[in-house]
Amino acid sequence: MSPEPLLADGLARGLFTGAVLLAGDHHALRLEVAVGDHGDRAATPVTAASRFDLASLTKGVATALCVARLVADGELRWESPASALLPGLKRGRHREITVEELLAHTSGLPDWAPLYRQMAGHEVVAASGGEPPPVWRPAMVAAAERTALLARPGETFTYSDLGYILLGEIVERAASAPLTECLRAWVTEPLGLGDAIAFRPARRSAAGAAGCVATEHCTWRGRRLVGELHDENGWAMGGVAGHAGCFGTAAAVATVAERLCAAVRGDDDWLPVEIARQVVARPAQGPPGRWCRGLDRPSRSGSQAGALLSRDTGRGLLGFTGTSVWFDLATGQRAVLLTNRVHAGRDERGFRELRPALHDACWSHLAGEG
């Protein structure tokens, strides 16, 4: 089946109010489909310019690439101990955690914890619509540092938002600059993206919200989220965090994927070829079920990337809000799907079945175009 009727079916079933799907190869984009609306009061139609809450795509398109630039510049090493920049980790097994283990989700940290609920007066601040107090940000990092490990670093794989919260702080301390500036200087400006991928302030009245697709009605904040980060921990950090926070267009995400593939081939010097290849490679140490240094690999069966993407050269990311990017390092083929699947709530209502079908429709479409 072609992607268009699948998207129309997802829209009709209420799996999202709006979506953009792009697919292309290293020559050009071959497919672009936008359906539905922003899910806001005005029912603003979704277009190629619509900005989605990218959720965990932030890990790969922002944080991991900023770490890679610091490695390229000699400011960090993959094997650097995280405690060298985060003294709060200098205790017990925590002191063994490396930057690479945080990137590959083998640090031993748990997947998630409601750190935002440890912030004093969080209900009042969240409901006010204003920005979280600046003191919350270091407090959130400290809370992540204090979190007990589930296993010794390097032994097991556990997808961890907390690990990427720490990575975001590591980037800022190593660069002596905010994560927002690092993203702009090392990713979006070199790739000519402008603000098509950017962090947004955690404030209801922040400019530019009208261009953003709405997500969930948040009971903690007491409002429908439009241009405000869906993830509560990221919101409590001011909207700028290593694990979530970026808003962006599908075309911008596709550009990051295409340019990373080009750097891996040695055809693009925005990231040194040896560093680009290390980003997409699995670390030599650690359990087999681990990520690369900031990117996932499609599982052998049941992958959200679909059945047709190469299990050897495929790489990608998923976001909780209904976002994904997958690409093939060998062919340069890429597919980006941005939706607001949490608009009706967080429960799974069929999106996990639709997403791999959409990806396979993209791979089939690209094979036909090729």
C-alpha positions, 0 to 999 in steps of 0.5 A: 500500500502507498503511504497516502492511504495509510496516513489518511486511515490513521487520521480517520481513526484519530491516531493523530490530528496531523502528520507530515511524512517525507521520504528521499535518498541522497539525491533528493526528496521523493515523497512529501505528504501532509495531512490533518491539522494542528489540533489547535482551536483554529484547526490550522492545516498541517503544512511542510512548515509545521513544527512538531514536538520532536521529543526523543529525536532531540537525543540524536539530532541535537545532543549526540551530535553536539557530543560528537563535535566536542569529541572532534574538537578534542574537548571530550573523548567517548571514554571520558568519565562522566564524573569529570564534568559532573562531580555529583557522580563521584560516588560508588558505581556512578563514577564508572559511567562514561560518556559513551555509556550514556550515549549508548544507554548502558550507564545502568541508569533507569529509563525514567523517573518523575524528577519534576515532582521533586521541585518545590511548588511544581504544581503551582508553577506548572499551572501558572503558564510561566517559565520554571524557576532557573534554579530547577535546572541544576536541581533536575540534573542533581536529581538525575545524578542521585538516581540509583543504578539498576546495574553496573555501568556497561553491563546492560542496556536500558533506554534512559532519558536520565542518561541524556539529561546528564549528557545535555549538562555534560555538553554545556559544561564541556563547551562552556555554553548553553545547549541551545547555542551548541545546537545552533553553532554545530548543527543547525547553522552548518546545515543551513537549517536556521531555526527549523530545529530549535529548543523552545522556552517552557512558557505558554506565551513564548513567540512562535507557538502558532506554528507548532502542532498541539500535543496532549492536554496536560493534567499537571499543567492544566492546558492543551500544550501548543509549542510547550514541551510535552515531556514534563522533566524537559519542561521543568528544565526550562524546555532545554534538555538533552533528552527532549525539547527540540521542535522542528519540521520534517524537512529539517530532520530529513536534512540532518539524516541526509547530511549525517549519511553524507558525512559517513560516506566522506562526502560532507565535511560538516562532521569529520568522517571518522567521527561521523562513522563512530556516531553510527557505529556500535561501541566495541564494549557492552551488551549486544542490545545497545544503541550506537552513539546516539542512534538506534538500530532496527531490531531483527523483528518487529521493528518500528522502522518496518521490515524492509530497512536493512538491519545492518546499515539502518539507523534511526530514532523514535519520539514518544509524541509520535515522531521518527526518523530512519535512514540507510547508511548504504543507500542514503534512503531516509524517511521522517514521520512527524505526528502528534499521536499523544493529542488524544492521550498517551495510551497506545491505540494502534499507532505502533502498528501503523508506523512500521507499515508507513515506513515500509510503504516509504521504502517500497516507494523509494525502491520504485523511484530508484 
